[in-house]
Amino acid sequence: MKKIKNKIVFILAILIFLEFSQSFFVFAANYKNTISSQEVKQLYKKALKEYKAGNYHDARINLKYILTNIKMGKELYSEVYFLAGKVLFKEKNFFLAKPYFQRVIYRNPDYKYIYDVIYYMARCDFNLKNYRRSIRDFDFLLIKSKKGSRIN
């Protein structure tokens, strides 16, 4: 009987802890910097400029700041995650790049450059020797290109 009471108390303590920790993380997630959208776009443009200049490390630092400190809308989210994935891809870090492309596909399947995202993800899979996934994605892109979809 005493063991059952101890188990119940332990389970209740875990549930209370989980409830408080969950509310803490929700608070922390909503407590991102509130800077103007213009400033966010400037930071993104700076990262894009660094990427185009081949300064991948600096681009990654700017993107990491944006991702960890700024709450973004759907379109900017896709732009930032796509660029972050491309930076990691250029640094040949395919394992870390792939989740960034997956997040864009999951969160914004109507993104204007979605086929480019799928292309980069397929290349990551190929370089990671995930040939089945890579072939599947490349086949998908071929089918879409035959139907007249715009693939850059």
N, C-alpha and C positions, 0 to 999 in steps of 0.2 A: 504494500500500500504506500509506504514511504517512497519507494523507487518511482512509482507512478506519479506522485506529487512532484518529486524532483524533476522528472521528465517534463511534466506540464509547465512547471516554473521555467525550466530551461527553454522550452519551445516558445513560451510567451516572451521571455527576455530576448530571444533571437528575433521574433516578430517585431517587437518594439524597436530594437536596434535597426532592423531593416527599414522600418517606416521612417525613423529619424534620418538615417543615412540617405535614403532616397529623397527625402525632402531637401536635405542639404545639397545633394547633387543637382536637383532641379533649380534650387536657388543659385548655385554656382554657375550653372549653364546660362541662366538668364541675366547674370551679372557681367555680361561682356561690355567692353568699352562702347560708349555711345558717342562715336565721332560721326561727323556728317558723312553722307553718302559721297559727297565730292572728295573728301579726304581719303575715303576708302578706294575710290576709283583712281586717285592719284597714286596711292600705294600699289595698286594693281598694275597701273601703267608703268611704274618704276620697275616692278618685278618683270614685266613683259619686255621692257627695254633691256634689262640685264640679261634675260634669256636670249633675246635676239643677238646681243653682243657676245654671247658665249660665256658670260659670267654666271654660270649655273649656281655656284655657291651663294653669291649675293642674291640671286633671284630666289633661291630656296629660303634664305633667311627672311626676306620680305614676305614671302608667301606663308611661311610658318607663323610670322607675327599676325598676319591677317587671319589665318585659320584659328589661332588660339585666343585671339583677343577681340575679334569683331564679329558681331552677329550680322549675317548676310541674308539677302533675299535669294530666291530660287535661281535667277539668271546669273547673278554675280557668284553665287555658290558654285555653279557649274563652271564658270570661267576660271575661277581660282583653282578648283580641284583639277580641272583639265590641264591647266598650266603647271600645277605642282606635279602631276603625273608625267608630263612631258619633260620637266626638268630632271626628275629622277630617271626617266628613260634615257635621256641624253647622257646622264652619268653612269649608264649601264647598270642601274640598280633596279632591275626588272621586277624583282620580288616585291619591293616596296612601291613601285610605280603602279602595279596592277590594281590594288585596292582603290586608288584615286580614280581610275577610269571606271571601276565598278560602281563607285558612289555616284558618279555623274549619271550613269545609265539607270541606276536604281531611283535616284531622287528626281531626275529630270529627263525622262525618256523622250520628250519633245524638244530637247536642246537642239539648237540650230546646227551644231557640229557633231551630232550624235554618231554619224558614220565615221568621222575621224576618230572619235573616242573608241569605237569598236575596233577600228583598224589598229590603233596603238595597243589596245588590249590583246588583240590577236598576235601582234608582234611580241608582246611580253610573254604570252603563252608559248610561242615558238621558241624564244630564247631560253625559256625555263624548261624546255623539252616536254611541254604539255601539247603534244602534236594534235591529238584529237580535238581539243578545244580550239586550237589555232585553226585547224582545217574547217571546223564548223563555222567559226566566225568569218573566215575568208570566203567560204561558200555563201554565207548570208550576204556579204558585201557584193559578191559577184551577181547574185540573183537580183539584189536591189539596183545594181548598176545597169543590168539588162532591162529592168523595168523603167528606166529613165530617172531614177532618183539621183540627186546630185551628190556625188562623192568627190571631195577635194583631194 
